[in-house]
Amino acid sequence: MVLGKLKIREGNTGILYISQDGKAEQTYIPDSDLEKTRQLLLEFQELKCTNGISLKDNYKSNGFNWYPSMVSFLYWHYFFPYVRYQNLLHDILDKKVIVDFSNKAELCNINRLLTENVNKFKLKYLLFYILLRLNNRLVIKWFPYKMMFFRFAFNDFRSVEIRNELDQLGTNYIQVVPPGRIKEILNTY
C-alpha cells in the first residue's frame, strides 16, 4: 500500500527536506552511526564467494592483499549511505512511498543502485566498461608504462603506501584517478 508521494531535497550534510501532498516541509536527520556501518561492512566481507573463500580473502595476489584499498570506498560510498537512510530506503523498496528527488545526491544515488532497472544498469556499465577498455588501450599505446595504478583519492594513505612499494620495486606505472582528482595530482608536480 502506497502511503504517499514524497518530494525529497537533500542538503549538503545529508539532511533531507521532505514535502508531501502540499504539507509543510519536514526535516529528516539521517542515522550517521559509524558503528552500524562498520558492522555491516564486516558482515559483508565475510560473505563466501562461489569458491568457498570469504570475500575479503579473494583479493590476495602475489603476496599482496588488495582488499584494504577497497574498504574505505565500500564503507563511505555504499554502506554508510545505506545506514543513513535505511528506514526510508526500506519504505521505498517496499513501495510504501513514491519518491521524487529534486537533486541527485547521496540518497538518490543509493536509491538508484537498489531500485533501477537491472537492464538499464547493465547497459550503462557495458558502455562504461567499453569506454574504460578503449581508454586503457589508448593509454597503453601512447605511454610506455607497464602498469596503470588506480587511486580513489590523491591523499589516500593506502595508495601512498602502494606507490612507495611500486617505486621501491622500480615499477614503471601511470596513475589513473577519477576525473575530479586529475587537477589535484597536476597541481603537485
N, C-alpha and C positions, 0 to 999 in steps of 0.2 A: 504494500500500500504506500503510495507516494504521499509524503507529508507536506510537500510544497516545493516551490521553485525558489532557490536561493541565488542571489546575486552576491558574488564574493569579490572583494578587492583586498589584495594582500599588501601590507605596508612593508617598509624596508627591513623591519625587525622580525617579520613573520607573523605579526599580529594581523588577524583577519577582521575585516569590517563587512558584516553580513546584513543584507537587507532582504526582506521577504514580503511580497504582496503589498508594497507601498507602506509598510510599517516602519517605525523608527529603526535606524541602523543599530545593530548590536555589535559589540566587540568580542572577539573570540581570542583568548590568550592561549597560545599553543603550549603543550606539555613538553618543555625542553629538558626532560630528565635524561641526563647523560648516562646514568647507571642503567636505565632501561635500554637505552641504545646499545650500550656495551654488552649487556646480557643477550640481546637479540643477535648482535654480531658474533658473539661466542657460540651461540646455538647454531647459527648459520655455518660457521666454519667447521663445525663437527659433523655436518651432514655427510653421508657417504656417497661417493660417486659410483658409477656403474662398475668400476674396478674394485670396489670394496674399501678403498682408502678414503680417509676424511678429506674434505675439500682443501683444507689448508695444507695438507701434505702432498698434494698433487702439483705443486709449483716448485718442486726441487729439481734442479738440473745442474749437472757438473759441479757439485759441491756448493751451489748457491741456492738459497731459499728466496724465491722471487715473490712469495705471497705477502710478506710485510709491506712491500711497496703498494699493494692494493688495499691494505687495511684502512688507511685514512680515507681513501676515496670511497670505499663502501660505507664506512661509518658516517661520513658527513653528507654524502650525496644520495644515499638510499635509506639507510636505517634511521638516521636522525630525523629526516623529514617524515618518515612513516610514523615514528613515535610521536612527533609533534602534533600530527593531525589524525592519529589513529581512530578516534571515535567518529570524527566527521568522515574520514575515508570509508569506514565500515558502513555508515549510513548511505554514502554514495554507491558503494559496491552492492549493497543490499537493495538499491533503488528506492530507498525511503525518501530521498531528496533528489531533485534535478538541479544541477549547478550551472550557472552562467558566470564564467570568470571574466572580470573586467580587465585583468592584467595577467600576463603569463609569468608567474613567479614560482616559488618552491612547491606550493600545494598543487597548482595547476600541472606542473611537470610530473610530480609523483602520481597524480590522478591519471594523467595521460598514459603513463607507464603501466598502470594497473587496469585501465579500462578501455584503452583504444583498441580498435580492430587489429587483431594479430596480423592479418594480411597486409594492412596499411603499414604496420611496423616493419614487416618483412621487406616490403618494397623500399621503405626508407633506408633500412640497414643494408639491403642489397646495393642500392645506389651509393650509400656511404662507403661500403667496402670496395666497390668498383673504383670509385674516385680515390680512395686510400691506396689501393694497389697501383693505380696509374701514377699517383703522386710518388709512391715509393720507387717505382721503376724509373721515373724521371730523375729523382734524386740520385739513385744509383748510377744512372747513365751520365749525369752531369758532374758528380762529385766523386772523388776517388776514396770513399770511405768503405770500410768493411762491415760497419755496424751502424744502425740507426738506434739511438737511445731516446726513448720517450720519457719526458718529465712532466708530471702533473702541474708542478709549480716551480718557480725559479729557486726559492729558498727552502724547498722540501728537504729536510735533513737526510732522508733516505737516498734521494737522488744525489746529494752531495757526497755521501759515503760511496755510492756506486761509482760516481765519476772518479773519485780518488782511487778506487780499486782499478778501474779501467785505465787511468793514467799510469798507475804503477806497472800494469801489465803491458804498457806500450800499445794499447789498442787504438786503432785509427777509427774514430767514430764521429758521427754528426748528431747534434742534439735535435730532437723533434719535440715541439711543445704545442699546447693548444694555441689557437690564433692570437688570443689576447696576451699571451706570455712572450711572444716574439720580441716585442718592444722592450720588455724588461731585460732580456738577455743582450740585445744590441746595445742598450744603454750602459752596460757594464764593461764593454770592450772598447 
